[in-house]
Structures are given as C-alpha cells and as structure tokens.
C-alpha cells in the first residue's frame, strides 16, 4: 500500500471521528455526576469513583469514569482525575475508548484533558500519546506529545494531530520544522 493511500485512509478516519465529535457539540448538556464518596466534606476536596455521562440528540453516549479526583479549590468546576476511562458509544458506528493515568475535567462545559499514557482505540486504529485535549467550546481535538497511530499494518509517528471539528481540518505535524512525520510498515 502506498504512503499516499495510507495518508488518505488516515485522514478519512480522522474526518469520521471529527464528525462524531461535531454531533456531540450540537447538544450541550450538563453531565450527570455520581460522586458516591466524599472525605470530610467541610475541609476536603477529594473524591472517589467518579462517573460523568452525557448523551447527544442522536443517541450517542459519552461516559467518563475515574478512580479518584480532586476538586480545584480555586475553580469548583475543575476536577483533577486519576486513572480515567472514557467511552464514546456511537449509535450507528461502534465505540471510541480512551484511557489515561491523569486528567482534568471541566464540569461546566465538559472539556476534558487526558494525560500520561493516553490510549485511544477506535475500530482497527490505536493511538498512543501523552496528552489529549478535547474542547467543545473551541471545536478542537488535540493529540500531542509522542503520538503514534497504528492500524496493524502501518504506524505513523508525529508530535501533534490537531483537528477542528467545525471545518474538519486535520493537521499532522512535528514541532520542529526540520523533523518529518514518520510512516512505516509494521508487518
């Protein structure tokens, strides 16, 4: 398979993912929060077993679970998370699974940052990185810091993959101008 064909398949896959995130952007609902355990309510901001979920107007479901979290004292809408798993259940097209060691969740606008050992699984695609930021307000999905995308046949290495949900513009690039995105066969 030629490099041109691989890049075309990759971009088409990213456009599909962007389209689904665009669907989530149309109906902004506040997430339902289940916070079963709070330690010493008067002086603590530590939480355990957090669950957030929301559903768009087309029936796609977004759920986020974290083993523990800590509310930011300066901004009560921000929760710092540990050991995160998120699933986007697409009504007609499967699921996107995301996991990471740490994260930051904004309860007001559902913006989410995943960091350290980020794993994204969708169909036959696997993306590993150290940082993933999804902003509904900015219509931006950014995967960065040592990004590797693979499909079982090919592997793509880059510093950043940036997708604008409204325009469906996808940019794959390296941070240093002289470095190039690497595509290689893994078979």
N, C-alpha and C positions, 0 to 999 in steps of 0.2 A: 504494500500500500504506500503510495507516495506521501511525502510530507504535506503537500498541498491538500490532499484528500483528508489526511488526519486533522489538519488545522480546520478544514471546513466542517468535519464531523464535530469537532470540539466546540466550535462557535455555535453550531446549530443546537448542541446540547445546552450550552450556556444560555442561549436565547429562550429555550424551553423553560429552564429554571427561572430566568428573569420574568417570563410571562406569568408563572405561578406566583412569584412574589408580588407582581403587579396586582393580581387578583386579591391578595391579602391586603394591599394598600387601599382598596376601594371602600372597605367597611372597617373603620377603626373602632373596635370595641375594646372596652377596658377588660383586661384579663380577670378571670375568676381566680381567686387566690385561696389556696388551702394551706394554712400555716398551723399545723397541729400542736407545736410545742414552742413555747417562749420561756426562756430562763429569766427569772426575776424581772418582771415586766417594768417595774419602776426605774431600774438602772441599767438594764441590758438591752442590747440591740442584736443579740444572737438568736438565730432561728434554725430549725432543723426540718428536714423532709419537706422542702418547698415544692409546690406544684402551681404552675400557671397554665392557663389554656384559653384559647380564643378560636372562634370559627368565623370564616368569612361568609358572605352572602351566597356563595356557590357550594357550600358544604365542605370546604377544605378545612381541616382541623390542625391547629398548631398547639403542641403541648411542650412544656419545658419543665423538667424536674431537676432538682439539685439536692444533694445530700445535706448541705448546710448553707447558711447565708448570714450576712451581717448587714444590717441597715446602716446607711451612712448617716451619722448624726447631723451633718450639715445640710443634707438634702434627703428627706424622708422618702422620696420617690426612687432613690437608687438603692439597690441591694447587690452586694458583692457576694458571688456564689462560688461554691466548691463542688467539684465532681458533678458535672452537668450532662444531661442527655436531653436532646430535643428531637421531636419527630414532627414532620410536616406530612400529614396524610392528605394526599391529593385525591380528590373524589374519583377522578377517571384515569389516574396515571401513577399509581403506586405511592411510595413514601420516600422522603428525604430524611436521613438520620444524621444528626450532628452530635458530637460529644467533645468535651474538653475538660481539663483539670480545673480551670477557673473561669469566671465570667462576671459580667456586670449587666444588670437588668434594670431598665427604667420602667417602673410600674405605670407611669402616666402615659407614655407613648409606645411602649413595647419594644423600644430599641434595645438590641442585645449585642453584647460583645462576648466572644468566646476566646479564651487564650490558653496557651500551653497545651501541647499535644492535641490539637484540633483535628478531628476526623469527620469527614463528610462522605456519606455513602448515598448514591442515587443510581438505581438500575445497575449497570456494569461499571460505573465510574466510582473511583475512590480518590478523594483529595485529602492530603495531609498538609498541615501548616501549623504555625504557632499563633496565628491571630486571624479572627474572622469578625467582621463588624457588619451588622445589618441595621440600617437606619431607614425606617419607614418615612420619616419626615423629609429626608434628603433624597429618597428614592435611590439609595446606594447600597450595594452589596460589595464588600471589600474583603478579599482573602489575601493575606500577606505573611511575610516572614518565612522564608524557606518553603515555598509552595511546590508541591508535587501532585500532579494529576495523572492517574493511570487508568487504563481500561482492560488490563490483562495482556494487551499486545504492545502498547506504546506507553511511554512515560514522558511527561512534559514537566520541566523544572523552570520556575520563574520566581521573581521576588514578589510580584503583585499581580493579582487578577482583580480588575475593577469593573463593575457592571452598573450601568444606570438603568433602573427599572423602567422609567418612562420612555426613554429613547431607545432602549435595548442595545445601547452601545457597550461593547465589551473591549477592554484594553488588557493585554497581557504584556508585562514589561519587566525589565530589570531596573534597579535603582541607579546603577552606574551605567552611564551612556555607552561605554565600550563593551560591556558584557552583553551576551545574547541569550535569549530564551533557548533552552536545550530540549530537543525532541529526540528520543531514542527508542529503538525496538527493544522490548524486554523478553522476546521469545528466542 
